[in-house]
Amino acid sequence: MLHRIRKLHKWIGLINSLFLLLIAGTGFLLAIKSRVSWVRPEEKAGSPRSESTTRISADEAMAAAFSVGESTLKDPSDVDRVDYRPKRNVYKVVSKEGYTEVQVDGNSGKVLQVATRTDQFIEDLHDLSFFNDTMKDFVLPVVAVGLGALSLTGVYIYANPVLRRRKFEAEKRQSTPPSNP
């Protein structure tokens, strides 16, 4: 039985290791994304916000982003989200495809930066949605079940010999008559 468990453990580990390396590597990059500028674009500072200045609307920020001429941002259907960062007075217009981000000043509507959102790409790799939705919806849960199976078979492979040795030693002590000095 132990031989079969080891074989099962080996194959589950071999198959899962490919996904685990991808998930671990991308997870590491996502964990450090705020400290590494090539993973997530630096957030530019917009003009200072005051009570007298009027902030532009999200629609105006999108219009400014469309004026840049990025192929992945041409009209509102290309926009994944528009984030406003009040601390820096900046709008971030993020595309659905192509991982493009356009940062727009919250007062003037001036484009501050056009950058690639590498962190979005890494996140799509991390949750396997980069390949297709079936990978994310089906394979990722199978990998999780495989991790559980690896844990259980690993504990069994480790504990079985230890428990068998203890049992053998206990039986040996019981069957050996005590020696009289």
Beta strands, then each sheet from edge to edge (+ up, - down):
strand 1: 79-85
strand 2: 90-95
strand 3: 100-105
strand 4: 111-116
sheet 1: 1+ 2- 3+ 4-
end
